[in-house]
Amino acid sequence: MKAEFWRERWRSGATGWHQAEVNSALVQHWPSLNLPPNCLVFVPLCGKSLDMVWLRQAGHRVIGVELVEDAVRSFFEERGASFKMVNTPNNLPRFSGGGIHIYCGDYLQLSAAHLEDAPGAFDRGALIALPSAQRAVYADHMQRILPEGTQVLLLTLEYDQTKAPGPPFSVPAEEVQALYGTRCTIHELSNEATTDLPPHFQAQGLKTVVQRAYRIVKNA
């Protein structure tokens, strides 16, 4: 999946992954990470997610990364928030306003320095947005740039992918273990069916999918 695929989805408004409300699993499980309220939290492939607003209201400073500039600008503009843009290492522009900072560019250009030792991360739609080969690259880079001890709240979906194409893709528990189990400790927090499905899933006749939530801790 090339960068132009995502840019075209944002241009055409085909953004079924964007949720108009804060993710309920974030609200349910985030307190279990027991992070300091004023710490930095990383949100990969963030789009214009309202989850970043919730995290900021919880007292966190937020660092996101998003490929498509239209999505970054929309995040601030739709909230009527002022923001400024500066260039950062690797020529990644950073849009900042109200304690939320979003890097605009390729996720793989992020370094540990960009994350400023963030002890927490929330992945609702990044891992499941990518096909299998790209998921391995994504997860490897994630573990390279996160500091030791970082806790990640990861959400995944599981469904019969022969019935509906991704994204979002089905990522079973065995794959999460293969991607993160060597360098991280994985705790499954919940495993439940959800009817909150993208429109194209519903059009293919899928009524429910299984959503799992994990707490992943980066080891030394």
Order of alpha helices (4+ residues) and beta strands (2+ residues): alpha-alpha-beta-alpha-beta-alpha-beta-beta-beta-alpha-beta-alpha-beta-alpha-beta-alpha-beta
